[in-house]
Amino acid sequence: MKATVTVMLKSGVLDPQGEAVKSALGSLGFDGVAGVRQGKVIELDLAQGTTEADVTAMCEKLLANTVIESYRVEMHP
Amino acid sequence: MKAAVLVFPGSNCDRDLAVAFRAAGFETQMIWHKDAVLPAGVDIVGVPGGFSYGDYLRCGAIAAQSPIMRAVAAHAAAGGYVLGICNGFQVLCETRILPGALMRNAGLKFVCRPQKLRVETTDSLFTNGYAQGAEITIPIAHHDGNYVADPETLAQLAAEDRVAFRYVGNPNGAVDDIAGVLSANRRVLGLMPHPERAMEPAHGSADGAVMFQSLAQALVAA
């Protein structure tokens, strides 16, 4: 089984990389990009029986820094 | 009077930090990250700058999970002294020994230059050799030094006088110009600038030596 973890900066936290991407899109002529947030996607290949609670614990302990980041777990049985 | 300097794969300021501790008179040992215990009688642990684990995942995130950091957390909890510089500050934040986090510089560039800092509190062994409000010059060299913390944490840091240094001319977007913070018991300091690179006039500044000397004087008396 697999899981996909998406880690994003929390909404109140300024994302300098997202801002740079937004400005680069603007300079390429892509108008109308009101905001860009850049995060990361982590794919986990898991032993059968691993629960969403296990993956959440991985996020809390290592995969995300919950001071600045939020995360979303999707399980793929 | 003993210092221990941690060594992670990718640390690159560990030897400079050991030289600085020794220059101040500390008996100094290097400690590998896989060790699970600190040497007996260590007064202060130095968490050095560098790129532990190649900055994978987040700066300091993997190092924070290493066996030695559990020992460092226990040392800090028991009232031991800890000095985290640059990547070491990031590691201390990732272990939650210090509050907040360090993000990519607002200008997105690696910044490497002498940096003016203001000494914001002299109420710690790290800073009591400076004059309150003094402006000192210490080199910075980082890509992820943009300190962030939630408003409640910032209010608490201010109320408890725990901001040790602020940038004079913010190089990285750090909130409230914060360059270094102290733990609640004032015995753990994390800062992005490199005091171990400002130890003698030939370095361009000897302002960093003051920190190591005041630590040594206080700890030898203890």
HADDOCK unambig.tbl for C-alpha pairs under 7 A between the chains (distance, minus, plus):
assign (segid A and resid 16 and name CA) (segid B and resid 106 and name CA) 5.31 0.50 0.50
assign (segid A and resid 16 and name CA) (segid B and resid 108 and name CA) 6.77 0.50 0.50
assign (segid A and resid 62 and name CA) (segid B and resid 61 and name CA) 6.91 0.50 0.50
assign (segid A and resid 67 and name CA) (segid B and resid 100 and name CA) 6.46 0.50 0.50
assign (segid A and resid 67 and name CA) (segid B and resid 101 and name CA) 6.65 0.50 0.50
